[in-house]
Amino acid sequence: MQEGFIPIEYSNLRDVIPPGEEILYSTLCAAETQNIGIDTPLVKDFKKYTWKTHVLLTENGIALTYPKKINYKKKELKSNPNLQDNHYIPWENTIGIAKVKKRGRISLCNIKGKINYSPWLYLVSFTDKESKKQYIERMENLIQKFAPIIRSKREKLEEELFNILVDNPEFLKTKVFYEIEEHNRFDYTMFNMMIWLRKKEIKKASKTG
C-alpha cells in the first residue's frame, strides 16, 4: 500500500481488525490526549499525553495503538494484566476527520471498556518523501474519502440511540444505561448529546401540552 508510505505490516495492528475487512489506508499519526474522561479529575490533575502510532483505516473503522499506561488507571492495569495497547474503533464512534491547524485530524471518542480519554490523531507529514503541497493534497484526499463515511455511520447510530431513549425513559440516567453491556457501543460523547436532545424535547412537549 502506497498511501502514507507505511506498509500494512509496519505493526501488528492488523490483528485487531475484524476478519474480512479491507484495509484502505496505512499511515502514521501523532496522537494527543488529556486525562479528561469517564472519571474527570480535578483541573490541577489534568495531564497531556502524546505518542506516535501506526494507523490502519477500513471502510468501517480505524485501528490504532493507544499505550495502556496512558489509557488505563494504575488500579485497572493491576487488576487486569491482559489489557491491550491496540484497538479497533468503528467509524460511528469517531467525531470526524478534518483539517485542523494545517494538519489532518481524526477525533475519536471515549468508549466504555476501550478508550478512557478521547484522543486526537494528527496525520504525520513525511518531509523526506513528500513536499508540503503533496502532504496537503494527501490530507485533503483522505478527508474527502472518509468524512462522508464517518458522518453517515455516526448519524445512523445517533438515530438508533435517540429512539432507544424515547422508548426507554429509564435510560436517561447514565449509570442505568451503561449497566447493559450492549450499550457500550454508544460512546459517551454521543450519549451525552442524545440525552440533551431528548430532555430538550421532553421539556418542549411539557410546555405545549
C-alpha positions as CSV (number, residue, x, y, z in Angstrom):
1,M,0.0,0.0,0.0
2,Q,1.4,3.4,-1.0
3,E,-0.8,5.8,0.8
4,G,1.0,7.3,3.7
5,F,4.3,5.5,2.7
6,I,3.7,3.0,5.5
7,P,3.2,-0.8,4.8
8,I,0.3,-2.6,6.4
9,E,2.8,-4.9,8.1
10,Y,4.6,-2.0,9.9
11,S,3.0,-3.1,13.1
12,N,0.7,-5.9,14.4
13,L,-2.4,-3.6,14.2
14,R,-3.8,-5.8,11.5
15,D,-4.6,-8.4,14.2
16,V,-7.4,-6.2,15.8
17,I,-9.2,-5.5,12.5
18,P,-12.3,-7.7,12.1
19,P,-11.9,-10.6,9.6
20,G,-13.0,-9.8,6.0
21,E,-12.4,-6.0,6.3
22,E,-10.2,-4.5,3.6
23,I,-7.5,-2.1,4.7
24,L,-7.8,1.1,2.6
25,Y,-5.1,3.3,4.1
26,S,-2.0,2.8,6.2
27,T,-0.1,5.7,7.7
28,L,1.4,7.2,10.9
29,C,-0.3,9.7,13.2
30,A,0.9,11.9,16.1
31,A,-1.6,11.2,18.9
32,E,-2.6,13.5,21.7
33,T,-5.0,13.3,24.6
34,Q,-5.7,14.7,28.1
35,N,-6.8,12.6,31.1
36,I,-10.3,14.1,31.0
37,G,-12.8,11.3,30.6
38,I,-15.2,9.0,32.3
39,D,-13.8,9.9,35.8
40,T,-12.8,13.5,35.3
41,P,-10.2,14.5,37.8
42,L,-9.7,18.0,39.3
43,V,-8.3,20.6,36.9
44,K,-5.0,20.7,38.7
45,D,-4.6,17.0,37.8
46,F,-5.1,17.4,34.1
47,K,-2.2,15.9,32.1
48,K,-1.4,16.0,28.4
49,Y,-0.1,12.8,26.7
50,T,1.5,12.5,23.2
51,W,2.7,9.5,21.2
52,K,3.1,8.2,17.7
53,T,1.0,5.4,16.3
54,H,0.7,3.3,13.2
55,V,-2.9,3.7,11.9
56,L,-5.0,1.5,9.6
57,L,-8.2,2.7,8.1
58,T,-11.0,0.5,6.7
59,E,-14.5,1.1,5.3
60,N,-15.9,0.5,8.8
61,G,-13.3,1.8,11.3
62,I,-9.8,2.7,12.4
63,A,-7.1,0.7,14.2
64,L,-4.5,2.4,16.4
65,T,-2.1,1.9,19.2
66,Y,-3.1,3.6,22.5
67,P,-0.5,2.9,25.2
68,K,-2.2,1.2,28.0
69,K,-0.2,3.2,30.6
70,I,-1.9,6.3,29.2
71,N,-5.3,4.8,28.6
72,Y,-5.9,3.0,31.9
73,K,-5.5,3.8,35.5
74,K,-2.9,2.0,37.6
75,K,-5.6,0.1,39.5
76,E,-7.1,-1.1,36.2
77,L,-3.7,-2.3,35.0
78,K,-3.0,-4.1,38.3
79,S,-6.4,-5.9,38.3
80,N,-6.3,-6.8,34.6
81,P,-2.8,-7.5,33.2
82,N,-4.3,-8.6,29.8
83,L,-5.4,-5.1,28.8
84,Q,-4.3,-4.3,25.3
85,D,-2.5,-1.4,23.6
86,N,-4.1,-1.9,20.2
87,H,-7.7,-1.0,19.5
88,Y,-10.2,-1.1,16.6
89,I,-12.7,1.8,16.7
90,P,-15.8,1.8,14.5
91,W,-16.3,5.0,12.5
92,E,-19.5,5.7,14.3
93,N,-17.5,6.3,17.5
94,T,-15.5,9.0,15.7
95,I,-16.5,12.7,15.8
96,G,-14.9,13.2,12.4
97,I,-11.9,13.9,10.3
98,A,-11.0,17.5,9.3
99,K,-8.2,20.0,8.7
100,V,-7.1,21.5,12.0
101,K,-4.0,23.7,12.4
102,K,-3.0,22.9,8.9
103,R,-3.0,19.2,9.6
104,G,-5.4,16.4,9.1
105,R,-7.0,15.3,12.4
106,I,-9.2,12.4,13.3
107,S,-11.1,12.9,16.5
108,L,-12.1,9.7,18.4
109,C,-14.5,9.4,21.4
110,N,-14.1,7.9,24.8
111,I,-15.8,4.5,24.8
112,K,-16.6,2.4,27.8
113,G,-14.4,-0.6,28.0
114,K,-12.0,0.6,25.3
115,I,-10.9,4.2,25.5
116,N,-10.9,6.3,28.7
117,Y,-9.7,9.6,27.2
118,S,-10.7,10.8,23.8
119,P,-7.6,11.1,21.5
120,W,-6.8,13.3,18.5
121,L,-4.8,11.7,15.7
122,Y,-2.8,14.1,13.5
123,L,-1.7,12.8,10.1
124,V,2.1,12.8,10.0
125,S,3.9,14.6,7.2
126,F,6.8,12.6,5.7
127,T,9.1,15.5,4.9
128,D,11.7,13.2,3.4
129,K,9.2,11.7,0.9
130,E,6.6,14.4,0.2
131,S,6.5,18.2,-0.2
132,K,4.2,20.4,1.8
133,K,1.9,20.6,-1.2
134,Q,1.9,16.8,-1.5
135,Y,1.0,16.5,2.2
136,I,-1.9,18.9,1.8
137,E,-3.2,17.0,-1.2
138,R,-2.9,13.7,0.6
139,M,-4.6,15.1,3.7
140,E,-7.5,16.6,1.6
141,N,-7.9,13.4,-0.3
142,L,-8.1,11.5,3.0
143,I,-10.7,13.9,4.4
144,Q,-12.7,13.8,1.2
145,K,-12.8,10.0,1.2
146,F,-13.6,9.3,4.8
147,A,-15.5,12.3,6.1
148,P,-18.8,11.2,4.4
149,I,-18.4,7.7,5.6
150,I,-17.9,8.8,9.2
151,R,-20.7,11.3,9.1
152,S,-23.2,8.7,7.7
153,K,-22.3,6.0,10.2
154,R,-22.4,8.3,13.2
155,E,-25.8,9.8,12.2
156,K,-27.3,6.3,11.8
157,L,-26.1,5.3,15.3
158,E,-27.2,8.6,16.8
159,E,-30.7,8.0,15.4
160,E,-30.7,4.5,16.9
161,L,-29.7,5.8,20.3
162,F,-32.2,8.6,20.3
163,N,-35.0,6.0,19.6
164,I,-33.8,3.8,22.5
165,L,-34.0,6.8,24.8
166,V,-37.5,7.6,23.6
167,D,-38.7,4.1,24.2
168,N,-36.9,3.7,27.5
169,P,-37.1,6.8,29.7
170,E,-35.2,4.9,32.5
171,F,-32.1,5.0,30.3
172,L,-31.8,8.8,30.6
173,K,-29.6,8.1,33.6
174,T,-26.1,7.3,32.6
175,K,-25.5,4.6,35.2
176,V,-28.7,2.7,34.3
177,F,-27.9,3.0,30.6
178,Y,-24.4,1.5,30.8
179,E,-25.5,-1.3,33.0
180,I,-26.3,-3.0,29.8
181,E,-23.1,-4.2,28.1
182,E,-24.5,-3.9,24.6
183,H,-24.9,-0.2,25.2
184,N,-21.1,0.2,25.4
185,R,-21.1,0.7,21.6
186,F,-22.6,4.2,22.2
187,D,-19.7,6.4,23.1
188,Y,-20.0,9.0,25.9
189,T,-19.9,12.0,23.6
190,M,-22.9,10.7,21.6
191,F,-24.8,9.6,24.7
192,N,-24.5,13.0,26.4
193,M,-25.6,14.8,23.2
194,M,-28.7,12.5,22.7
195,I,-29.6,12.8,26.4
196,W,-29.5,16.6,26.0
197,L,-31.7,16.5,22.9
198,R,-34.1,14.1,24.4
199,K,-34.5,16.1,27.6
200,K,-34.9,19.3,25.5
201,E,-37.7,17.5,23.5
202,I,-39.4,16.4,26.7
203,K,-39.3,19.9,28.2
204,K,-40.7,21.4,25.0
205,A,-43.5,18.8,25.0
206,S,-44.4,19.6,28.6
207,K,-44.8,23.3,27.8
208,T,-47.0,22.8,24.8
209,G,-49.0,20.0,26.5
